[in-house]
Amino acid sequence: MADRYLTVAQVAELLGTTGRFPRRLIAERRIVFVKVGRHVRIPESALNAFIDANTGQPIGDRRSSLRRAA
């Protein structure tokens, strides 16, 4: 199955940010991108990998470990 290539504007919309954020990710080489002439495209799989790598997991129920001083 072929990967979809997204524009910077499409990536920004999916992430809920301005276009500046994806451009910064590209400039800092923090996300995979493809340059076609002067156009920059980000593979959809690279965006999903970036999101997965930067997703924090919950610690769990911490209430049981907290004790109240009497």
PyMOL Python script that loads the backbone (N, CA, C, O; Angstrom):
from pymol import cmd

cmd.read_pdbstr("""\
ATOM      1  N   MET A   1       0.838  -1.177   0.000  1.00  0.00           N
ATOM      2  CA  MET A   1       0.000   0.000   0.000  1.00  0.00           C
ATOM      3  C   MET A   1       0.884   1.240   0.000  1.00  0.00           C
ATOM      4  O   MET A   1       1.819   1.339   0.794  1.00  0.00           O
ATOM      5  N   ALA A   2       0.594   2.173  -0.874  1.00  0.00           N
ATOM      6  CA  ALA A   2       1.398   3.382  -1.018  1.00  0.00           C
ATOM      7  C   ALA A   2       1.125   4.348   0.136  1.00  0.00           C
ATOM      8  O   ALA A   2      -0.004   4.485   0.608  1.00  0.00           O
ATOM      9  N   ASP A   3       2.190   5.006   0.570  1.00  0.00           N
ATOM     10  CA  ASP A   3       2.082   5.985   1.641  1.00  0.00           C
ATOM     11  C   ASP A   3       1.558   7.303   1.082  1.00  0.00           C
ATOM     12  O   ASP A   3       1.918   7.691  -0.030  1.00  0.00           O
ATOM     13  N   ARG A   4       0.727   7.981   1.829  1.00  0.00           N
ATOM     14  CA  ARG A   4       0.233   9.301   1.440  1.00  0.00           C
ATOM     15  C   ARG A   4       1.244  10.353   1.855  1.00  0.00           C
ATOM     16  O   ARG A   4       1.780  10.283   2.961  1.00  0.00           O
ATOM     17  N   TYR A   5       1.515  11.315   1.008  1.00  0.00           N
ATOM     18  CA  TYR A   5       2.437  12.396   1.321  1.00  0.00           C
ATOM     19  C   TYR A   5       1.641  13.661   1.598  1.00  0.00           C
ATOM     20  O   TYR A   5       0.843  14.103   0.772  1.00  0.00           O
ATOM     21  N   LEU A   6       1.869  14.237   2.771  1.00  0.00           N
ATOM     22  CA  LEU A   6       1.084  15.372   3.236  1.00  0.00           C
ATOM     23  C   LEU A   6       1.876  16.673   3.110  1.00  0.00           C
ATOM     24  O   LEU A   6       3.098  16.688   3.261  1.00  0.00           O
ATOM     25  N   THR A   7       1.173  17.745   2.836  1.00  0.00           N
ATOM     26  CA  THR A   7       1.810  19.061   2.811  1.00  0.00           C
ATOM     27  C   THR A   7       2.010  19.536   4.244  1.00  0.00           C
ATOM     28  O   THR A   7       1.459  18.966   5.185  1.00  0.00           O
ATOM     29  N   VAL A   8       2.801  20.581   4.390  1.00  0.00           N
ATOM     30  CA  VAL A   8       3.027  21.162   5.715  1.00  0.00           C
ATOM     31  C   VAL A   8       1.705  21.653   6.298  1.00  0.00           C
ATOM     32  O   VAL A   8       1.453  21.488   7.491  1.00  0.00           O
ATOM     33  N   ALA A   9       0.869  22.247   5.470  1.00  0.00           N
ATOM     34  CA  ALA A   9      -0.432  22.749   5.941  1.00  0.00           C
ATOM     35  C   ALA A   9      -1.324  21.602   6.418  1.00  0.00           C
ATOM     36  O   ALA A   9      -2.023  21.745   7.421  1.00  0.00           O
ATOM     37  N   GLN A  10      -1.312  20.473   5.719  1.00  0.00           N
ATOM     38  CA  GLN A  10      -2.117  19.327   6.126  1.00  0.00           C
ATOM     39  C   GLN A  10      -1.622  18.751   7.447  1.00  0.00           C
ATOM     40  O   GLN A  10      -2.423  18.375   8.303  1.00  0.00           O
ATOM     41  N   VAL A  11      -0.300  18.682   7.612  1.00  0.00           N
ATOM     42  CA  VAL A  11       0.267  18.181   8.861  1.00  0.00           C
ATOM     43  C   VAL A  11      -0.101  19.109  10.009  1.00  0.00           C
ATOM     44  O   VAL A  11      -0.469  18.649  11.090  1.00  0.00           O
ATOM     45  N   ALA A  12      -0.004  20.409   9.779  1.00  0.00           N
ATOM     46  CA  ALA A  12      -0.353  21.381  10.813  1.00  0.00           C
ATOM     47  C   ALA A  12      -1.811  21.240  11.211  1.00  0.00           C
ATOM     48  O   ALA A  12      -2.138  21.320  12.395  1.00  0.00           O
ATOM     49  N   GLU A  13      -2.686  21.031  10.249  1.00  0.00           N
ATOM     50  CA  GLU A  13      -4.112  20.870  10.551  1.00  0.00           C
ATOM     51  C   GLU A  13      -4.359  19.597  11.361  1.00  0.00           C
ATOM     52  O   GLU A  13      -5.141  19.606  12.311  1.00  0.00           O
ATOM     53  N   LEU A  14      -3.690  18.501  10.985  1.00  0.00           N
ATOM     54  CA  LEU A  14      -3.866  17.236  11.715  1.00  0.00           C
ATOM     55  C   LEU A  14      -3.350  17.341  13.157  1.00  0.00           C
ATOM     56  O   LEU A  14      -3.921  16.745  14.070  1.00  0.00           O
ATOM     57  N   LEU A  15      -2.267  18.102  13.351  1.00  0.00           N
ATOM     58  CA  LEU A  15      -1.704  18.264  14.689  1.00  0.00           C
ATOM     59  C   LEU A  15      -2.391  19.367  15.481  1.00  0.00           C
ATOM     60  O   LEU A  15      -2.197  19.480  16.692  1.00  0.00           O
ATOM     61  N   GLY A  16      -3.187  20.174  14.808  1.00  0.00           N
ATOM     62  CA  GLY A  16      -3.863  21.277  15.492  1.00  0.00           C
ATOM     63  C   GLY A  16      -2.915  22.420  15.829  1.00  0.00           C
ATOM     64  O   GLY A  16      -3.071  23.084  16.854  1.00  0.00           O
ATOM     65  N   THR A  17      -1.935  22.645  14.962  1.00  0.00           N
ATOM     66  CA  THR A  17      -0.958  23.708  15.183  1.00  0.00           C
ATOM     67  C   THR A  17      -0.916  24.623  13.968  1.00  0.00           C
ATOM     68  O   THR A  17      -1.660  24.437  13.006  1.00  0.00           O
ATOM     69  N   THR A  18      -0.043  25.604  14.029  1.00  0.00           N
ATOM     70  CA  THR A  18       0.190  26.447  12.861  1.00  0.00           C
ATOM     71  C   THR A  18       1.211  25.754  11.967  1.00  0.00           C
ATOM     72  O   THR A  18       1.795  24.745  12.362  1.00  0.00           O
ATOM     73  N   GLY A  19       1.427  26.277  10.784  1.00  0.00           N
ATOM     74  CA  GLY A  19       2.396  25.706   9.859  1.00  0.00           C
ATOM     75  C   GLY A  19       3.825  25.829  10.342  1.00  0.00           C
ATOM     76  O   GLY A  19       4.712  25.131   9.852  1.00  0.00           O
ATOM     77  N   ARG A  20       4.049  26.699  11.285  1.00  0.00           N
ATOM     78  CA  ARG A  20       5.406  26.916  11.791  1.00  0.00           C
ATOM     79  C   ARG A  20       5.957  25.681  12.531  1.00  0.00           C
ATOM     80  O   ARG A  20       7.149  25.387  12.446  1.00  0.00           O
ATOM     81  N   PHE A  21       5.099  24.974  13.242  1.00  0.00           N
ATOM     82  CA  PHE A  21       5.551  23.817  14.011  1.00  0.00           C
ATOM     83  C   PHE A  21       6.081  22.700  13.112  1.00  0.00           C
ATOM     84  O   PHE A  21       7.193  22.227  13.346  1.00  0.00           O
ATOM     85  N   PRO A  22       5.332  22.253  12.089  1.00  0.00           N
ATOM     86  CA  PRO A  22       5.892  21.219  11.208  1.00  0.00           C
ATOM     87  C   PRO A  22       7.163  21.684  10.495  1.00  0.00           C
ATOM     88  O   PRO A  22       8.076  20.889  10.275  1.00  0.00           O
ATOM     89  N   ARG A  23       7.223  22.953  10.138  1.00  0.00           N
ATOM     90  CA  ARG A  23       8.431  23.469   9.494  1.00  0.00           C
ATOM     91  C   ARG A  23       9.625  23.414  10.439  1.00  0.00           C
ATOM     92  O   ARG A  23      10.747  23.136  10.014  1.00  0.00           O
ATOM     93  N   ARG A  24       9.384  23.678  11.722  1.00  0.00           N
ATOM     94  CA  ARG A  24      10.460  23.587  12.711  1.00  0.00           C
ATOM     95  C   ARG A  24      10.915  22.133  12.870  1.00  0.00           C
ATOM     96  O   ARG A  24      12.110  21.863  12.985  1.00  0.00           O
ATOM     97  N   LEU A  25       9.953  21.197  12.876  1.00  0.00           N
ATOM     98  CA  LEU A  25      10.309  19.781  12.952  1.00  0.00           C
ATOM     99  C   LEU A  25      11.187  19.377  11.773  1.00  0.00           C
ATOM    100  O   LEU A  25      12.134  18.607  11.934  1.00  0.00           O
ATOM    101  N   ILE A  26      10.876  19.890  10.604  1.00  0.00           N
ATOM    102  CA  ILE A  26      11.659  19.594   9.405  1.00  0.00           C
ATOM    103  C   ILE A  26      13.044  20.227   9.518  1.00  0.00           C
ATOM    104  O   ILE A  26      14.044  19.568   9.235  1.00  0.00           O
ATOM    105  N   ALA A  27      13.115  21.487   9.924  1.00  0.00           N
ATOM    106  CA  ALA A  27      14.395  22.190  10.027  1.00  0.00           C
ATOM    107  C   ALA A  27      15.318  21.531  11.049  1.00  0.00           C
ATOM    108  O   ALA A  27      16.533  21.488  10.858  1.00  0.00           O
ATOM    109  N   GLU A  28      14.739  21.020  12.131  1.00  0.00           N
ATOM    110  CA  GLU A  28      15.528  20.365  13.182  1.00  0.00           C
ATOM    111  C   GLU A  28      15.740  18.883  12.900  1.00  0.00           C
ATOM    112  O   GLU A  28      16.343  18.180  13.712  1.00  0.00           O
ATOM    113  N   ARG A  29      15.249  18.398  11.753  1.00  0.00           N
ATOM    114  CA  ARG A  29      15.369  16.992  11.359  1.00  0.00           C
ATOM    115  C   ARG A  29      14.782  16.050  12.398  1.00  0.00           C
ATOM    116  O   ARG A  29      15.338  14.988  12.675  1.00  0.00           O
ATOM    117  N   ARG A  30      13.647  16.453  12.971  1.00  0.00           N
ATOM    118  CA  ARG A  30      12.975  15.626  13.976  1.00  0.00           C
ATOM    119  C   ARG A  30      11.875  14.773  13.375  1.00  0.00           C
ATOM    120  O   ARG A  30      11.272  13.956  14.071  1.00  0.00           O
ATOM    121  N   ILE A  31      11.604  14.957  12.076  1.00  0.00           N
ATOM    122  CA  ILE A  31      10.595  14.163  11.386  1.00  0.00           C
ATOM    123  C   ILE A  31      11.100  13.869   9.973  1.00  0.00           C
ATOM    124  O   ILE A  31      11.814  14.675   9.377  1.00  0.00           O
ATOM    125  N   VAL A  32      10.723  12.721   9.457  1.00  0.00           N
ATOM    126  CA  VAL A  32      11.117  12.336   8.102  1.00  0.00           C
ATOM    127  C   VAL A  32      10.340  13.198   7.110  1.00  0.00           C
ATOM    128  O   VAL A  32       9.146  13.437   7.287  1.00  0.00           O
ATOM    129  N   PHE A  33      11.022  13.658   6.076  1.00  0.00           N
ATOM    130  CA  PHE A  33      10.352  14.444   5.045  1.00  0.00           C
ATOM    131  C   PHE A  33      10.963  14.133   3.691  1.00  0.00           C
ATOM    132  O   PHE A  33      12.061  13.584   3.598  1.00  0.00           O
ATOM    133  N   VAL A  34      10.235  14.494   2.643  1.00  0.00           N
ATOM    134  CA  VAL A  34      10.687  14.288   1.272  1.00  0.00           C
ATOM    135  C   VAL A  34      10.627  15.643   0.581  1.00  0.00           C
ATOM    136  O   VAL A  34       9.636  16.365   0.682  1.00  0.00           O
ATOM    137  N   LYS A  35      11.701  15.973  -0.120  1.00  0.00           N
ATOM    138  CA  LYS A  35      11.715  17.218  -0.882  1.00  0.00           C
ATOM    139  C   LYS A  35      11.547  16.889  -2.351  1.00  0.00           C
ATOM    140  O   LYS A  35      12.323  16.122  -2.921  1.00  0.00           O
ATOM    141  N   VAL A  36      10.532  17.470  -2.958  1.00  0.00           N
ATOM    142  CA  VAL A  36      10.266  17.293  -4.377  1.00  0.00           C
ATOM    143  C   VAL A  36      10.399  18.675  -4.997  1.00  0.00           C
ATOM    144  O   VAL A  36       9.474  19.486  -4.956  1.00  0.00           O
ATOM    145  N   GLY A  37      11.570  18.924  -5.573  1.00  0.00           N
ATOM    146  CA  GLY A  37      11.839  20.275  -6.056  1.00  0.00           C
ATOM    147  C   GLY A  37      11.902  21.206  -4.857  1.00  0.00           C
ATOM    148  O   GLY A  37      12.698  20.993  -3.942  1.00  0.00           O
ATOM    149  N   ARG A  38      11.080  22.218  -4.858  1.00  0.00           N
ATOM    150  CA  ARG A  38      11.055  23.120  -3.696  1.00  0.00           C
ATOM    151  C   ARG A  38       9.910  22.803  -2.739  1.00  0.00           C
ATOM    152  O   ARG A  38       9.727  23.482  -1.729  1.00  0.00           O
ATOM    153  N   HIS A  39       9.155  21.782  -3.061  1.00  0.00           N
ATOM    154  CA  HIS A  39       8.036  21.370  -2.224  1.00  0.00           C
ATOM    155  C   HIS A  39       8.497  20.354  -1.183  1.00  0.00           C
ATOM    156  O   HIS A  39       9.329  19.492  -1.463  1.00  0.00           O
ATOM    157  N   VAL A  40       7.944  20.471   0.015  1.00  0.00           N
ATOM    158  CA  VAL A  40       8.271  19.548   1.103  1.00  0.00           C
ATOM    159  C   VAL A  40       7.028  18.743   1.432  1.00  0.00           C
ATOM    160  O   VAL A  40       5.941  19.297   1.596  1.00  0.00           O
ATOM    161  N   ARG A  41       7.196  17.433   1.527  1.00  0.00           N
ATOM    162  CA  ARG A  41       6.091  16.546   1.867  1.00  0.00           C
ATOM    163  C   ARG A  41       6.521  15.643   3.012  1.00  0.00           C
ATOM    164  O   ARG A  41       7.688  15.269   3.125  1.00  0.00           O
ATOM    165  N   ILE A  42       5.558  15.303   3.856  1.00  0.00           N
ATOM    166  CA  ILE A  42       5.808  14.423   4.996  1.00  0.00           C
ATOM    167  C   ILE A  42       4.965  13.168   4.804  1.00  0.00           C
ATOM    168  O   ILE A  42       3.743  13.252   4.681  1.00  0.00           O
ATOM    169  N   PRO A  43       5.613  12.003   4.779  1.00  0.00           N
ATOM    170  CA  PRO A  43       4.839  10.763   4.647  1.00  0.00           C
ATOM    171  C   PRO A  43       3.910  10.586   5.852  1.00  0.00           C
ATOM    172  O   PRO A  43       4.283  10.882   6.987  1.00  0.00           O
ATOM    173  N   GLU A  44       2.717  10.107   5.590  1.00  0.00           N
ATOM    174  CA  GLU A  44       1.743   9.910   6.664  1.00  0.00           C
ATOM    175  C   GLU A  44       2.270   8.932   7.716  1.00  0.00           C
ATOM    176  O   GLU A  44       1.994   9.089   8.906  1.00  0.00           O
ATOM    177  N   SER A  45       3.024   7.929   7.279  1.00  0.00           N
ATOM    178  CA  SER A  45       3.594   6.967   8.229  1.00  0.00           C
ATOM    179  C   SER A  45       4.619   7.640   9.144  1.00  0.00           C
ATOM    180  O   SER A  45       4.730   7.281  10.317  1.00  0.00           O
ATOM    181  N   ALA A  46       5.367   8.612   8.617  1.00  0.00           N
ATOM    182  CA  ALA A  46       6.348   9.339   9.438  1.00  0.00           C
ATOM    183  C   ALA A  46       5.634  10.202  10.477  1.00  0.00           C
ATOM    184  O   ALA A  46       6.097  10.319  11.612  1.00  0.00           O
ATOM    185  N   LEU A  47       4.518  10.801  10.095  1.00  0.00           N
ATOM    186  CA  LEU A  47       3.746  11.604  11.044  1.00  0.00           C
ATOM    187  C   LEU A  47       3.187  10.713  12.151  1.00  0.00           C
ATOM    188  O   LEU A  47       3.238  11.076  13.326  1.00  0.00           O
ATOM    189  N   ASN A  48       2.655   9.554  11.782  1.00  0.00           N
ATOM    190  CA  ASN A  48       2.133   8.619  12.789  1.00  0.00           C
ATOM    191  C   ASN A  48       3.240   8.131  13.719  1.00  0.00           C
ATOM    192  O   ASN A  48       3.020   7.992  14.922  1.00  0.00           O
ATOM    193  N   ALA A  49       4.428   7.869  13.171  1.00  0.00           N
ATOM    194  CA  ALA A  49       5.559   7.437  13.991  1.00  0.00           C
ATOM    195  C   ALA A  49       5.983   8.542  14.945  1.00  0.00           C
ATOM    196  O   ALA A  49       6.309   8.268  16.099  1.00  0.00           O
ATOM    197  N   PHE A  50       5.982   9.795  14.477  1.00  0.00           N
ATOM    198  CA  PHE A  50       6.337  10.930  15.325  1.00  0.00           C
ATOM    199  C   PHE A  50       5.338  11.065  16.475  1.00  0.00           C
ATOM    200  O   PHE A  50       5.732  11.289  17.619  1.00  0.00           O
ATOM    201  N   ILE A  51       4.066  10.929  16.172  1.00  0.00           N
ATOM    202  CA  ILE A  51       3.028  11.039  17.203  1.00  0.00           C
ATOM    203  C   ILE A  51       3.178   9.900  18.217  1.00  0.00           C
ATOM    204  O   ILE A  51       3.094  10.129  19.424  1.00  0.00           O
ATOM    205  N   ASP A  52       3.401   8.677  17.730  1.00  0.00           N
ATOM    206  CA  ASP A  52       3.569   7.532  18.634  1.00  0.00           C
ATOM    207  C   ASP A  52       4.787   7.699  19.539  1.00  0.00           C
ATOM    208  O   ASP A  52       4.736   7.374  20.725  1.00  0.00           O
ATOM    209  N   ALA A  53       5.873   8.202  18.979  1.00  0.00           N
ATOM    210  CA  ALA A  53       7.111   8.361  19.749  1.00  0.00           C
ATOM    211  C   ALA A  53       6.989   9.451  20.816  1.00  0.00           C
ATOM    212  O   ALA A  53       7.718   9.434  21.808  1.00  0.00           O
ATOM    213  N   ASN A  54       6.075  10.392  20.616  1.00  0.00           N
ATOM    214  CA  ASN A  54       5.950  11.514  21.540  1.00  0.00           C
ATOM    215  C   ASN A  54       4.668  11.471  22.362  1.00  0.00           C
ATOM    216  O   ASN A  54       4.262  12.474  22.949  1.00  0.00           O
ATOM    217  N   THR A  55       4.042  10.314  22.398  1.00  0.00           N
ATOM    218  CA  THR A  55       2.825  10.150  23.185  1.00  0.00           C
ATOM    219  C   THR A  55       3.189   9.606  24.557  1.00  0.00           C
ATOM    220  O   THR A  55       3.819   8.555  24.673  1.00  0.00           O
ATOM    221  N   GLY A  56       2.790  10.327  25.588  1.00  0.00           N
ATOM    222  CA  GLY A  56       3.060   9.891  26.956  1.00  0.00           C
ATOM    223  C   GLY A  56       1.997   8.934  27.433  1.00  0.00           C
ATOM    224  O   GLY A  56       0.825   9.062  27.079  1.00  0.00           O
ATOM    225  N   GLN A  57       2.405   7.981  28.231  1.00  0.00           N
ATOM    226  CA  GLN A  57       1.482   7.001  28.786  1.00  0.00           C
ATOM    227  C   GLN A  57       1.161   7.373  30.237  1.00  0.00           C
ATOM    228  O   GLN A  57       2.033   7.864  30.954  1.00  0.00           O
ATOM    229  N   PRO A  58      -0.075   7.144  30.673  1.00  0.00           N
ATOM    230  CA  PRO A  58      -0.416   7.451  32.060  1.00  0.00           C
ATOM    231  C   PRO A  58       0.334   6.545  33.031  1.00  0.00           C
ATOM    232  O   PRO A  58       0.636   5.393  32.720  1.00  0.00           O
ATOM    233  N   ILE A  59       0.621   7.071  34.181  1.00  0.00           N
ATOM    234  CA  ILE A  59       1.352   6.330  35.204  1.00  0.00           C
ATOM    235  C   ILE A  59       0.460   5.289  35.863  1.00  0.00           C
ATOM    236  O   ILE A  59       0.924   4.200  36.200  1.00  0.00           O
ATOM    237  N   GLY A  60      -0.775   5.601  36.045  1.00  0.00           N
ATOM    238  CA  GLY A  60      -1.700   4.690  36.712  1.00  0.00           C
ATOM    239  C   GLY A  60      -2.327   5.398  37.896  1.00  0.00           C
ATOM    240  O   GLY A  60      -2.193   6.612  38.045  1.00  0.00           O
ATOM    241  N   ASP A  61      -2.996   4.655  38.721  1.00  0.00           N
ATOM    242  CA  ASP A  61      -3.668   5.234  39.886  1.00  0.00           C
ATOM    243  C   ASP A  61      -2.647   5.491  40.985  1.00  0.00           C
ATOM    244  O   ASP A  61      -2.124   4.558  41.594  1.00  0.00           O
ATOM    245  N   ARG A  62      -2.373   6.755  41.229  1.00  0.00           N
ATOM    246  CA  ARG A  62      -1.380   7.112  42.243  1.00  0.00           C
ATOM    247  C   ARG A  62      -2.028   7.343  43.603  1.00  0.00           C
ATOM    248  O   ARG A  62      -1.329   7.528  44.600  1.00  0.00           O
ATOM    249  N   ARG A  63      -3.346   7.335  43.651  1.00  0.00           N
ATOM    250  CA  ARG A  63      -4.046   7.605  44.931  1.00  0.00           C
ATOM    251  C   ARG A  63      -3.706   6.574  45.992  1.00  0.00           C
ATOM    252  O   ARG A  63      -3.587   6.905  47.172  1.00  0.00           O
ATOM    253  N   SER A  64      -3.549   5.332  45.575  1.00  0.00           N
ATOM    254  CA  SER A  64      -3.286   4.278  46.545  1.00  0.00           C
ATOM    255  C   SER A  64      -1.906   4.431  47.190  1.00  0.00           C
ATOM    256  O   SER A  64      -1.685   3.958  48.305  1.00  0.00           O
ATOM    257  N   SER A  65      -0.983   5.089  46.491  1.00  0.00           N
ATOM    258  CA  SER A  65       0.354   5.246  47.045  1.00  0.00           C
ATOM    259  C   SER A  65       0.466   6.513  47.911  1.00  0.00           C
ATOM    260  O   SER A  65       1.436   6.672  48.652  1.00  0.00           O
ATOM    261  N   LEU A  66      -0.499   7.389  47.818  1.00  0.00           N
ATOM    262  CA  LEU A  66      -0.480   8.610  48.624  1.00  0.00           C
ATOM    263  C   LEU A  66      -1.191   8.362  49.952  1.00  0.00           C
ATOM    264  O   LEU A  66      -2.320   7.873  49.981  1.00  0.00           O
ATOM    265  N   ARG A  67      -0.538   8.695  51.014  1.00  0.00           N
ATOM    266  CA  ARG A  67      -1.142   8.498  52.340  1.00  0.00           C
ATOM    267  C   ARG A  67      -1.307   9.833  53.020  1.00  0.00           C
ATOM    268  O   ARG A  67      -0.474  10.730  52.887  1.00  0.00           O
ATOM    269  N   ARG A  68      -2.357   9.942  53.724  1.00  0.00           N
ATOM    270  CA  ARG A  68      -2.663  11.179  54.413  1.00  0.00           C
ATOM    271  C   ARG A  68      -2.075  11.132  55.826  1.00  0.00           C
ATOM    272  O   ARG A  68      -2.196  10.138  56.542  1.00  0.00           O
ATOM    273  N   ALA A  69      -1.448  12.223  56.193  1.00  0.00           N
ATOM    274  CA  ALA A  69      -0.918  12.314  57.565  1.00  0.00           C
ATOM    275  C   ALA A  69      -2.059  12.641  58.508  1.00  0.00           C
ATOM    276  O   ALA A  69      -2.877  13.515  58.222  1.00  0.00           O
ATOM    277  N   ALA A  70      -2.116  11.942  59.631  1.00  0.00           N
ATOM    278  CA  ALA A  70      -3.207  12.160  60.575  1.00  0.00           C
ATOM    279  C   ALA A  70      -2.839  13.147  61.638  1.00  0.00           C
ATOM    280  O   ALA A  70      -3.651  13.442  62.515  1.00  0.00           O
TER     281      ALA A  70
END
""", "prot")
cmd.dss("prot")
cmd.show_as("cartoon", "prot")
cmd.util.cbc("prot")
cmd.orient("prot")
